[in-house]
């Protein structure tokens, strides 16, 4: 079959079943905010695209989308592809200076989700200004987006950068790639409780739509609502991050055990390391054949995958390479033996250009190898294990201490909702581990005793700090560099 650009593919699906549900948006309690049929979505996207074209948006222009999880977010992306523009999703809660920096870096021609006239000389629309009822509902002339997405990442530097996809917005029905590996099927239902501006949720939602199916999106994650939505909508795929998994697991057992999750085929978790105790708990609850993990970056040079059965024989692993190549190298760029921690380097399959940066320079070695800053090792069977981020590793008294390992031990405590571990300067040891914990009814002594039973003493935090606000965002991300800077 011939390739279609995303707009043509989605329009064809709308023509084939205009009255079928395409997108349902739920609030945090599970109440339905809106359900869009395929026909409604196509007409609304056409009107928005025509309105943007009349305002001056052209093919290859960048369109920054600063909307929360909503029908407007999805419609805006569809409109961008219809015009051959590049959707550039960002958090709707960005501070103004960071938003300004991203818009300038992207040279965005249009910015969606801001007050009109917010950026003089650019097209600015707020959430209420997307309807364009005066515009025709017929499609604009077809155009191909040169990059199907351009999400942002601050990484360890805290400075925004764009990660521009090297793939145009083309759908090839004969090249199923990730969609087949991830288990998406025509007529399927995917539940997305994560923020759509993040790369993983963005990919999962639009891959399901391109394959054909129904996407159910939560406006904001809630543990119990996620489970009840899985049961009510008979979802067969759900995307989670370990923070979500932990909060779901800590719900009363009777809630988990009384809901019918028989339609659920794949629980995908990404974005952050999953503690072994938590992964094992989910495998025992739902069965290893339904628990899947993917590791890779937004840059998409390479990625690994594994299911729960493979994990049980290689506990702690994030899988074997499913696309591209991965090597573990020391500080001199030399390969290390199996079982030895080094820096994880990746490169894509020959001839593929997965991405390019705006606002950053990749960490590269000769031969096309690139690092995202992760440390890890491989075993004799080729399974990859992650230690932590290179920039987050704590060197304490000559020993390498990995924050993710300590955080996994902390989060095993039922009263801990979120946590982050950072290295603080110490005159004697160079650095010591400092734990920042969101919890109720705990003190440092009780938590230290709990962690001390699970970790070697040199790995345990030397100091504790308790906070009342979540330390990870809805995508499971934590910026340890910002936490360090605020405390040094």
N, C-alpha and C positions, 0 to 999 in steps of 0.2 A: 504493500500500500504506500501511497505517496505521503511525504511529510506535510504536515499542516502547521501553520503558526498557531500559537496558543489560542488566539482570538477565534480563528477559524474552527479549531477543534471544539472549543467550548460552545460556539454558536451552533455547530452541527449537533451537539448533544442537546442543546436547548430546542432545536427544531424537531429532534427525534422524540422527546418526551417533555413538552413545555410545562405540563402540570405536575411533574414529579418534584418532590422536595430536593433542593440542592443544598441549602444552608439553613440551619436552625441555630439561633443564638439564645442562650439561657443566661439568666442572672445568677448571682452567687447562691441563691436559694434553690435554683432549679426551675424557677418560673420562666415560661417562654416569653422572650422579648419580641422575637420576630422569626418567621419562617419564610424563606424565599423559594419560590419554584424556579426551575431552570428558565422558564420563559420570562418571569418577572426580572430575574437577575440579568438576563441578556438585554432586555429593553432598558433597564435602568443604566446598565453599563454603556449602552449605545448613546443614550441621551447625555450622560456625563462626558463621554469621549467627544461627542460633537460639540458640547459646550466648551470643553478645554481646547479643542482645535480652533474654535472661533476666537478664543482668547489668546491663541498663539502657540499652543503646545505642538511640537513637531516630532517626527521620528528621531530617535536617539537622544532626545532630551531626557534629563533626569526629573523624576517626580517624587519628591519626598512625601511620605505618607505617615503622618503623626496622629493616628487614630487608635483608640483602644480596640479590643476585640469586639467586632460589630459587623453588621452587614455592610456598612459604609467602607470598612477596610477592604473587604473582598471585592466590592464593586469598584473601588478605586484601582485596585490591581488589574482587574479585567479591562477597565477603561484605558489604563496605560498600555497594555498589550495591544488593544485594538488600534491605538495610534502609533505603535512601534516605539513607544517611550520605555524608559527603564524605571520600574518601581523600586523605590529606595525607602524601605520601611524603617521607622525609628519609634522609640517609646513616646507615647503621648504625654508622659510625665517628665520629659527631659527639662532640666533647668534651661532658662533662656540662653545663657552664654554657650552651653553645649549645643543647643539646637542651632544657634546662629553659626557656630563653627562648622557644623555638618552641612548646613545649607550652602555655606560659602565653599566648602571643600567639594561638594557635589556639583556646584554651579547649577543648582536646581532651577528649572524653568517654572515649575509649579510646586507649591507646598500645600498639602491637604491637611486640615486639622488645626489651622491657626486662624486668627481673626483676619478678615479682609484688610488689605493694605498693610499687613504685618511686615512684609518685605517689599518695599517699593521697587517697582521694575520687574517683579515676579508675580505669577498668578497665585493668589492666595484664596483658599476656600475653607470655611469652617464646616463642621459636621452637618449643619443645617443647610448648607449651600450646595449639596451634591445632586439635587434632583433634576434641575434644568428641564422643567416641564415644558418650556417653550421650544426645546430642541427636538428634532425628529428621533423616533425610536429605531430608525433604520441604521445599519452599521456604516461607519465611515469607510473610506477607501482602505483596503488592507495594507498593512505595513508590518515589517518584522522588527521586533525589539532586538538590538544587537547583544544585549545581556538580559537574561530573564529576571535577574534580581541583583541588588547591590546593597546588602545589609551592612550595618556598621559593627565595629568592634573596638573597644578601648584596649582590650588585651591587658597585659601587665603594665603598660606605660600610662594608662589612664587617658591618653590622647586619642580622640576619635580617628578612625580610618574607615575607608570603604573597602569592602571585599567584593569586587565586581566579578560576577560570574563570567567565565569564558565561553559559556554556552548561550547561543541565541534562544529566543522563545519559540523553539521548534519542537513539535510533537511527532515522534516517529513510532507508529504503532507496531513496527517490527523490531524495535530496539527497546525492549521493556526495562532493561537495566535495573535500577533501584526499585522500581514499582513492583516488579516480579519478586525480587529478593526480599522486599519488605512485606509482601503478602497482600498488596492492594488488589482488589478484584472489582470488576464492573458490578454495580448493584450493591457494593459494600457500604458499611456505615463506619466512619471514623469519628471518634470522640477526641476533641482537642481542648484540654483544660489549660494549656500553656499560652503565653503571649505570642500573638501572631507575628510581631515584629522580629522575633528571634528566628534564627535560621532554621532550626529543626522543625518547630511548629509550622513555619512558612512552607517548607518543603512537604511536610506530611499532608497539610490541608490541600495544597494545590495539586499534589500528585494524585490524591484520591479523586479530586474533581476532574483532572485530565483523563484518568482511567475510567471515570464515570462512577457516580455514587452520591451519597448523602454525607455531609459533614455537619457534626453537631459541635458547636463552640461554646465554651463557658466564658462569660465576660470576665470572670475572675475565678481562680481556683478555689474550690472548697472540697475537702476530703469526702464528706458524706454525699454532697451533690454529685461528685464525680462517679461514685458507685451507683447511686440511684439512676443517674442518666445512662450509665452503661446498661443497666437492666431495662430501663423503660424504652430506650431506642434500639435495643438489641444490637449494640455496636459490636463489630467484630475486630476492630483495631482501636487501641488507645495509645496515646503518646504521653509518657510521664518522665519526670526527673526524679532522682533519689529523694529529694526533699518531699515531693508529693507522695512517693511510695511510703516514706516513713510516717507521714501524717495519716495516710489511709490505714496503715498497719496498726497505728495506735488508737484507732477507733475501737469502741466496744466490740468484742468478738461477735455478739449477736447481730450487729448491723452487717458485718461482712458475711456472715453465714446464712442470713435469711434472704439475701438478694439473689435473683436468678442471673448468673453470669454465663450461662451455657452457650450463648452466641459468641462470646469473646474467644477469638482465635489467637491473637497476638497482643501481648503487652510489650511495647517498646520502651526502653529507657535509655536516655542519652544525656549529654551535656555536662555531667559531673560524675566522679567516681561513686560507685554504689558499694556501701559497706557489705562485707561478706555475710554478716548476720542477717541483714535486711534482704539480700538477694536470696539467701537460703529460705527465709521465712516465706517469701512470695512463691518460690518454687514448691515448697511443701503445701502451700495453700491452693494454688491454681494448677500445679503440675508443670514439670520442666518443659514440656512441649509447647507451652504458651508464653514463656518468658524469653524475650529476645533483647540483645544489646548491640548497639553500634557505637564504634569509636572512630572519630575523624574530626577534622576541622571544617569550618565554613569554607576554607580554601579548597577543600575536596581534592587534594593531591592523591590521597589514598584513604581507604577506610577498612576497618575490620568488623566482623560480625560473629556472633555465636548465639546458640540457643541454650536453654537451661540444661539440657542433657549434656552438651559439651562442657558447660560450666561445671557441672558436678564432677566431671573427670579432670577438670583443670580449674579448681576454685580460685577465684580472684582474677581470672583472665578476662580480657575484653575481646578475645577471639583471634582468629587468623585473618590474614589479608584476603579481602574479597575483591578489591580493586586497587591497582597501583602496586607500589613496592614500599617496604619499610625496612630500615636498618637501624641498629643500635650502635652509636659511636661514642668514643670517649672525647675528652677535651681537645685532643689533637686530630680528631676526625678519623680515628682508626676504629675498625669494627671490634667489639668486645665479645668475649665468649658467652654462650648461653648461661643465663643465671646471673649475669653481671649487670648492674645498673649503669645505664648510660643515657645519652640524649637520643630521643626518638626522631629520626629523619625519614622523610617520605619523598617519593617522586611519583608522578602520574605515569600512566601507560604511554608508550611512545606515540608522539604525534598529538597528544591531547594537551590543550591549554586550559587548565581548570579555572583560573582566576587571575586577576591582577589587583594590586593595591592602589588606592589613592590615599596619600597621606602617610605612607609607611614604606619601609624597605624590607623585603623578606630576609630571613636569616638563612643564607644559602651556602652550600659547598659546591665544589666542582662536580660535574656529572648530573646536575639538575636536582640534587638533594636539598630539601628544605626542612626546617624545624619549626614547630609551633611552640616550642619551649617546654615540652613534656619530657619527663624522665621516666625510664622504664627498662624492662628486660624481656627477653624471650626465653622459652623453654625449648627442650630438644624436639618437641613436636611442632614448633613454629607458632605457638600461642603467645600473644603479647600480654604483658602485665604492666600496669602503670604505677609509678611511685608518686610523683607529684609534678607540679610546675617547677622548671629550673629556677625561676626567679623567686619562688615561694619557699624553696627548701631552706631549712634552718641548720646552720653549722654551729653546733653547741659542744664545746669542749673537744673539738676534733671529730665529733660524730655527726653523720647526716641524719637529720630528723625531718620527717615528711608530715606536713600539717594534715594532709588528707587522712593519714592513718590515725592520728589523734582524734580528728573530727569524727571518724567512724566509731571510735570507742565512746566518745562523748554522746553521740546521737543514739547509742544503744540504750541509754537511760530513758525510761518512759516519760520523765518530766521535761526532757530537753526537746525544745521545738526546733531550734536551729543553733548553729555555732560556727565560729571561725577561729582558726589558730594562726597566729602570726609570730614572727621572731622579733624580739626586742633586744636592744643592745645590753650587754652585761660586761662589766669590767673584768670579771674572772673567766667566764666561759665564752666570751665573744658574743654569743646570742643565747637567749633562753626562750622557750615556748610560752606564749601568753594566750590563754583561752578566753574568748569572748562568747558568752553563752546567753541565749534567750531561754529562760526557764522560770518556773514558779515553784516556790517551796523548797529550793535547794540552797545550800551554802557551799563554800569552797571545800570545806573539810569532807563533807559527804561525797561530793563529786570527785574529789581527788582519790578517795578510797575506792570508789567505783572504777575509775580509770586505772588506778594502780593494780587492780586485780586482772586487768586485760592487756596492759602494756609493760614493757621493760621500764624500769624506773627512770632511765635517762631520757626516755621519750615523753614522760608525763609533763604536763604544764607546770611551770614553776609558779605562775600567778594566774588568778582567775578574775574575770570581770563579768558582772551580770547586767543584762540589758532587757528592756521590755519590747523592743522593736525587732521584727524579723531581720536576720543578717543576710539572707539570700533572697533574690528576687523570685518572681513566679516562674522563671526559667531555670531556677536552681543555681544561679550564678552568684558568686561573691567576689568582690574586688578587694583582695587582701592588701594590695599596695595602698589603697586609700585608707584602709583601717590602720595600717602601719604609720602612714604619714600623720594621721590625727593623734597618734600616741607617742611619737618620738620628739 
